[in-house]
Amino acid sequence: MKKIAALPISLFAALALTACGDDSSSGPDNTTPSSGIEQPGSSDALPGTSSGVNPDIPGSSADLLTSSSSTGPVGPSQVPSSGSVAPATEFTTEAVNVPDMGCVSEPLTFGSGVKVTCKGEFAGNVLDDSDTSPFDPNAAAYTSFVGIQKVFAAIQPTDKAVFILRHAHRTKSEEGGLLTGLGYIQASEVGKKIASTEEIKFWHSEIERTLQTCMAIAQGRGQTTISHTALADLNGGWFEKDAAKIEEYNASVATTYDVVSRWAYNEYTDPTINYNDGFYDLDTRGAQFMNEIILAKVAPQSRISVVVSHDQMLYPLVVYATNRMLEMKHHEDKSWLNFLAGVAVIIHADGSVKYVPIMGLDEGTMQS
């Protein structure tokens, strides 16, 4: 058996955990990978605002780079020119600190993966990706999640890559919304899948569980130190235009996840009723995030980067990045973005950019 390292944790003080909340359908203790879904309809203010309403999107659609593919999402086909270099970001370098959660992992008797027991009680299994099909790095589009280890292995020395992931399994909001012992092991296992001797930079939101996830991924990679920085744009409200309107929408449906799902896929029961007053246009806002945050701010700092955020932001971002071709429609089958799933942004030497939906666990989706 392998025990989680008993190291002191020196994370920043927990901030108000209002960026994501628990849905009433979550399990009582959030100990299974199918629970702990965060509330997509948050009343959090967008970065730079205090009211939850951001009347001005920085830049305009005319400023956004457009895709050269007619089948791809509205987004970049080229990285910003060398004359548009992002200023260096200040990173904190410190020892990798993962708390002792009283958890042990052991190989599964059947199947591939590990069984996790915390304080003598079964916490869950962390299964390996069972899909043995090869990854095609040159595919025109992807309609299903790809194991992160396959994408990582396909990165060429001349490529840059940014892995944007949801955090690992967490406790409920009233319990602090921090990683569980299972979550730490999930993230550590993902770290093993992207292990190398190359240093990578970590980016996370201002909410503690995302830094905890980064720490555990770094531990899994075999790192003893981590270089990381917090970014307010990752807190969760990127796609929200009017939080009050979103609350109105949420009050009119059985589950708030359907609001985000129908808006992201542009599928409504009544075509005359939509949620556009509450949310920005998916394609415009998604392209803006990729261009202004990932390509202009994150990618210039390191050849390989890991970005950890929250599901209310990453669910629509994955839908955008796959041009709505990936089936993750909560309003049809209750599917939602799983922990440690998200999207990889691969930047080739010629400046072309590819988006790949990725999963760190054995499934990219969970059931709410």
C-alpha positions as CSV (number, residue, x, y, z in Angstrom):
1,M,0.0,0.0,0.0
2,K,1.1,3.5,-0.7
3,K,0.3,6.3,1.8
4,I,-0.2,9.9,0.9
5,A,2.8,12.0,2.0
6,A,2.3,13.4,5.5
7,L,3.4,16.9,4.8
8,P,2.2,20.2,6.3
9,I,0.1,22.3,4.1
10,S,0.9,26.0,3.6
11,L,-2.0,27.1,1.3
12,F,-3.4,30.6,1.4
13,A,-6.3,31.2,3.7
14,A,-9.6,29.9,2.3
15,L,-11.6,32.6,0.5
16,A,-15.4,32.9,0.5
17,L,-16.5,29.8,-1.4
18,T,-19.3,31.4,-3.3
19,A,-17.9,30.8,-6.8
20,C,-19.5,27.3,-6.7
21,G,-22.1,25.7,-4.6
22,D,-23.5,22.2,-4.1
23,D,-26.6,21.1,-5.9
24,S,-29.2,19.4,-3.8
25,S,-28.7,16.2,-5.8
26,S,-25.1,15.8,-4.4
27,G,-24.5,12.9,-2.1
28,P,-24.6,13.5,1.7
29,D,-20.8,13.2,2.1
30,N,-19.5,13.7,-1.5
31,T,-17.4,10.5,-1.3
32,T,-18.2,9.2,-4.8
33,P,-17.0,10.7,-8.0
34,S,-20.6,11.2,-9.1
35,S,-21.3,13.8,-6.5
36,G,-20.1,17.3,-5.6
37,I,-21.3,19.0,-8.8
38,E,-21.0,22.8,-8.3
39,Q,-23.8,25.2,-8.9
40,P,-23.4,26.6,-12.4
41,G,-25.8,29.6,-11.8
42,S,-23.6,31.5,-9.3
43,S,-24.2,35.0,-8.2
44,D,-20.5,35.7,-8.1
45,A,-19.4,39.0,-9.7
46,L,-17.4,38.7,-12.9
47,P,-13.7,39.6,-12.5
48,G,-13.4,43.3,-12.1
49,T,-17.0,43.9,-11.1
50,S,-18.8,44.0,-7.8
51,S,-22.4,43.4,-8.9
52,G,-22.3,40.2,-10.9
53,V,-23.0,42.3,-14.0
54,N,-20.3,43.1,-16.4
55,P,-21.7,45.6,-19.0
56,D,-18.5,45.6,-21.1
57,I,-16.6,42.7,-22.4
58,P,-13.0,43.7,-22.8
59,G,-12.3,43.9,-26.5
60,S,-14.9,43.2,-29.2
61,S,-15.7,40.4,-31.6
62,A,-13.8,42.3,-34.2
63,D,-10.7,41.9,-32.0
64,L,-11.0,38.2,-31.7
65,L,-9.0,35.9,-33.9
66,T,-11.2,33.6,-36.0
67,S,-10.8,30.0,-36.8
68,S,-9.6,28.9,-40.2
69,S,-11.9,25.9,-40.0
70,S,-15.5,26.1,-40.9
71,T,-16.3,23.3,-38.6
72,G,-14.4,24.5,-35.5
73,P,-15.5,26.9,-32.8
74,V,-15.1,30.6,-33.2
75,G,-11.5,30.9,-31.9
76,P,-7.9,31.3,-32.7
77,S,-6.1,29.7,-35.6
78,Q,-2.9,31.5,-34.8
79,V,-1.2,32.6,-31.6
80,P,-0.8,36.3,-31.1
81,S,2.2,37.6,-33.0
82,S,5.7,37.9,-31.4
83,G,5.0,41.6,-31.2
84,S,2.3,40.9,-28.7
85,V,4.2,39.3,-25.9
86,A,2.4,39.0,-22.6
87,P,4.3,40.5,-19.6
88,A,5.9,38.0,-17.3
89,T,3.6,36.8,-14.6
90,E,4.8,36.6,-11.0
91,F,4.7,33.0,-9.7
92,T,5.2,31.7,-6.2
93,T,7.6,28.9,-5.9
94,E,7.3,26.7,-2.8
95,A,7.5,23.2,-1.6
96,V,4.8,20.8,-2.7
97,N,2.6,20.4,0.4
98,V,-0.1,17.7,0.5
99,P,-1.8,17.1,3.8
100,D,-2.1,13.6,5.4
101,M,-5.8,12.8,4.9
102,G,-5.4,9.3,6.4
103,C,-5.8,7.7,3.0
104,V,-4.1,4.7,1.5
105,S,-4.4,3.3,-2.0
106,E,-3.9,-0.2,-3.3
107,P,-4.3,-1.8,-6.7
108,L,-7.7,-3.0,-7.6
109,T,-8.3,-6.7,-7.6
110,F,-10.2,-6.5,-10.8
111,G,-9.6,-3.9,-13.5
112,S,-6.9,-1.2,-13.7
113,G,-6.7,1.5,-11.1
114,V,-6.5,1.9,-7.3
115,K,-8.9,1.5,-4.4
116,V,-8.9,4.4,-2.0
117,T,-9.5,4.0,1.7
118,C,-9.5,7.0,4.1
119,K,-9.4,6.6,7.8
120,G,-10.4,2.9,7.4
121,E,-13.5,3.6,5.3
122,F,-13.8,3.0,1.5
123,A,-13.7,6.4,-0.3
124,G,-13.9,5.3,-3.9
125,N,-11.9,3.9,-6.8
126,V,-9.7,5.8,-9.2
127,L,-9.9,3.9,-12.4
128,D,-7.6,4.1,-15.3
129,D,-8.9,5.1,-18.8
130,S,-10.2,1.8,-20.3
131,D,-10.4,3.2,-23.8
132,T,-7.5,1.6,-25.7
133,S,-8.2,3.4,-29.0
134,P,-5.3,5.5,-30.2
135,F,-5.4,9.3,-30.1
136,D,-5.3,11.0,-33.4
137,P,-3.6,14.4,-32.9
138,N,-4.5,15.4,-36.4
139,A,-8.3,14.8,-36.2
140,A,-10.4,17.6,-37.5
141,A,-12.7,17.4,-34.5
142,Y,-13.3,15.4,-31.3
143,T,-16.7,14.2,-30.1
144,S,-15.6,12.4,-27.0
145,F,-13.1,13.0,-24.1
146,V,-9.5,11.7,-24.6
147,G,-7.4,10.5,-21.7
148,I,-5.0,13.2,-20.6
149,Q,-2.0,10.8,-20.8
150,K,-2.6,10.2,-24.5
151,V,-2.7,13.9,-25.3
152,F,0.4,14.6,-23.2
153,A,2.3,11.8,-25.0
154,A,1.4,13.3,-28.4
155,I,2.8,16.7,-27.7
156,Q,5.7,17.5,-29.9
157,P,8.9,19.2,-28.7
158,T,8.0,22.2,-30.8
159,D,4.4,22.4,-29.4
160,K,3.1,24.3,-26.4
161,A,0.2,22.8,-24.4
162,V,-2.2,24.2,-21.8
163,F,-4.2,21.6,-19.8
164,I,-7.4,23.3,-18.4
165,L,-9.0,21.1,-15.8
166,R,-11.7,21.1,-13.2
167,H,-10.5,20.5,-9.7
168,A,-10.6,17.1,-8.0
169,H,-13.3,15.7,-5.7
170,R,-14.3,18.0,-2.9
171,T,-16.4,18.3,0.2
172,K,-19.7,20.1,0.2
173,S,-19.7,23.9,0.5
174,E,-20.8,24.0,4.1
175,E,-17.8,21.8,4.9
176,G,-15.5,24.3,3.2
177,G,-15.5,22.9,-0.3
178,L,-12.0,21.6,0.0
179,L,-10.5,18.5,-1.5
180,T,-11.3,15.2,0.1
181,G,-8.8,12.4,0.6
182,L,-10.2,10.8,-2.6
183,G,-9.7,14.1,-4.4
184,Y,-6.1,14.3,-3.5
185,I,-5.4,10.8,-4.8
186,Q,-7.4,11.5,-8.0
187,A,-5.2,14.6,-8.6
188,S,-2.0,12.8,-7.8
189,E,-2.9,10.0,-10.2
190,V,-3.5,12.6,-12.9
191,G,0.0,14.0,-12.1
192,K,1.5,10.6,-12.8
193,K,-0.1,10.6,-16.2
194,I,1.7,13.8,-17.2
195,A,5.0,13.2,-15.4
196,S,8.2,14.3,-17.0
197,T,11.4,16.1,-16.0
198,E,10.3,19.3,-17.6
199,E,9.1,22.1,-15.3
200,I,5.6,23.2,-15.8
201,K,3.7,26.3,-14.5
202,F,0.4,25.9,-12.6
203,W,-2.5,28.4,-12.7
204,H,-5.5,28.2,-10.4
205,S,-8.5,30.3,-9.2
206,E,-8.5,32.2,-6.0
207,I,-10.5,29.4,-4.3
208,E,-8.4,27.0,-2.3
209,R,-9.4,23.6,-3.7
210,T,-7.9,24.6,-7.1
211,L,-4.5,25.2,-5.5
212,Q,-4.9,22.0,-3.5
213,T,-5.5,20.2,-6.8
214,C,-2.4,21.7,-8.3
215,M,-0.3,20.6,-5.3
216,A,-1.5,17.0,-5.7
217,I,-0.9,17.0,-9.4
218,A,2.6,18.3,-8.8
219,Q,3.2,15.6,-6.2
220,G,2.0,12.9,-8.7
221,R,4.5,14.3,-11.2
222,G,7.3,13.7,-8.7
223,Q,7.9,17.4,-8.1
224,T,9.2,18.6,-4.8
225,T,8.5,22.3,-5.5
226,I,5.7,24.0,-7.4
227,S,5.6,27.3,-9.3
228,H,2.0,28.6,-9.3
229,T,-0.1,31.7,-9.4
230,A,-3.8,32.6,-8.8
231,L,-5.9,34.2,-11.5
232,A,-9.2,35.8,-10.8
233,D,-10.5,35.1,-14.3
234,L,-10.6,31.4,-13.3
235,N,-13.0,32.0,-10.4
236,G,-16.0,30.8,-12.3
237,G,-18.2,33.6,-13.6
238,W,-16.6,34.2,-17.0
239,F,-19.7,33.4,-19.0
240,E,-22.2,35.2,-16.8
241,K,-23.5,38.6,-17.9
242,D,-26.3,39.2,-15.4
243,A,-26.4,37.1,-12.2
244,A,-29.9,38.3,-11.3
245,K,-31.3,37.2,-14.6
246,I,-29.7,33.8,-14.2
247,E,-31.3,33.5,-10.8
248,E,-34.7,34.1,-12.4
249,Y,-34.0,31.4,-14.9
250,N,-32.9,29.0,-12.2
251,A,-36.2,29.6,-10.3
252,S,-38.2,28.5,-13.3
253,V,-36.6,25.0,-13.8
254,A,-36.3,21.8,-11.9
255,T,-32.5,21.9,-11.9
256,T,-30.2,24.8,-12.5
257,Y,-27.8,22.7,-14.5
258,D,-30.4,22.6,-17.3
259,V,-30.2,26.4,-17.6
260,V,-26.5,26.3,-18.4
261,S,-26.9,23.2,-20.5
262,R,-29.7,24.6,-22.7
263,W,-27.9,28.0,-23.1
264,A,-24.5,26.3,-24.0
265,Y,-26.1,24.1,-26.6
266,N,-28.7,26.6,-27.7
267,E,-31.5,24.1,-27.2
268,Y,-34.8,25.4,-25.7
269,T,-38.2,23.9,-25.3
270,D,-39.7,27.1,-26.5
271,P,-37.5,28.8,-29.3
272,T,-38.9,32.2,-28.3
273,I,-37.5,31.8,-24.8
274,N,-33.7,31.8,-24.2
275,Y,-31.2,32.7,-21.5
276,N,-29.2,35.3,-23.5
277,D,-30.0,38.1,-21.1
278,G,-28.1,36.3,-18.4
279,F,-25.2,34.8,-20.3
280,Y,-22.7,36.2,-22.9
281,D,-22.7,34.7,-26.3
282,L,-20.9,31.3,-25.9
283,D,-18.7,31.6,-29.0
284,T,-17.6,35.2,-28.6
285,R,-16.9,34.8,-24.9
286,G,-15.2,31.4,-25.3
287,A,-13.0,32.8,-28.0
288,Q,-12.1,35.8,-25.8
289,F,-11.1,33.5,-23.0
290,M,-8.9,31.4,-25.2
291,N,-7.3,34.4,-26.9
292,E,-6.9,36.8,-24.0
293,I,-6.3,34.4,-21.1
294,I,-4.8,31.2,-22.5
295,L,-2.9,32.3,-25.6
296,A,-1.9,35.7,-24.5
297,K,-1.3,35.3,-20.8
298,V,-0.8,31.6,-19.9
299,A,0.9,30.0,-22.9
300,P,3.8,32.5,-23.1
301,Q,5.0,31.6,-19.6
302,S,5.8,27.9,-20.0
303,R,5.9,25.3,-22.7
304,I,3.6,23.1,-20.6
305,S,1.0,24.6,-18.3
306,V,-1.8,23.3,-16.0
307,V,-4.8,25.5,-15.3
308,V,-7.3,24.4,-12.7
309,S,-10.7,26.1,-12.4
310,H,-14.4,25.2,-11.7
311,D,-17.2,23.4,-13.5
312,Q,-19.5,26.3,-14.0
313,M,-16.8,27.9,-16.2
314,L,-15.3,24.7,-17.7
315,Y,-18.6,23.1,-18.7
316,P,-19.5,25.8,-21.2
317,L,-15.8,26.2,-22.2
318,V,-15.6,22.5,-23.2
319,V,-18.9,22.8,-25.1
320,Y,-17.4,25.9,-27.0
321,A,-14.1,24.2,-27.7
322,T,-15.8,21.2,-29.3
323,N,-18.2,23.3,-31.3
324,R,-21.1,21.7,-29.4
325,M,-20.2,18.4,-31.0
326,L,-19.4,16.7,-27.7
327,E,-22.5,15.2,-26.1
328,M,-22.7,16.5,-22.5
329,K,-26.3,17.7,-22.4
330,H,-27.6,17.8,-18.9
331,H,-31.1,18.8,-20.1
332,E,-31.3,15.4,-21.9
333,D,-29.4,12.9,-19.8
334,K,-28.2,14.7,-16.7
335,S,-24.5,14.4,-17.8
336,W,-22.1,17.0,-16.4
337,L,-18.4,17.7,-16.5
338,N,-16.5,15.3,-14.3
339,F,-13.7,16.1,-11.8
340,L,-10.3,16.6,-13.5
341,A,-11.9,16.9,-17.0
342,G,-11.6,19.8,-19.3
343,V,-9.8,20.8,-22.5
344,A,-6.3,20.8,-23.7
345,V,-5.1,23.7,-25.9
346,I,-2.3,22.5,-28.2
347,I,-0.3,25.3,-29.9
348,H,1.8,24.1,-32.8
349,A,5.0,25.7,-34.1
350,D,3.3,27.2,-37.0
351,G,0.9,29.0,-34.6
352,S,-2.1,26.8,-35.3
353,V,-4.2,25.9,-32.3
354,K,-6.1,22.7,-31.6
355,Y,-8.6,22.1,-28.8
356,V,-9.0,18.5,-27.4
357,P,-11.6,17.6,-24.7
358,I,-9.6,15.7,-22.0
359,M,-10.3,13.6,-19.0
360,G,-8.0,12.9,-16.1
361,L,-10.1,10.1,-14.7
362,D,-11.7,7.2,-16.6
363,E,-14.8,9.3,-17.6
364,G,-15.1,12.8,-18.8
365,T,-18.7,13.2,-17.6
366,M,-20.6,12.4,-14.4
367,Q,-24.3,12.1,-13.6
368,S,-25.8,14.8,-11.5
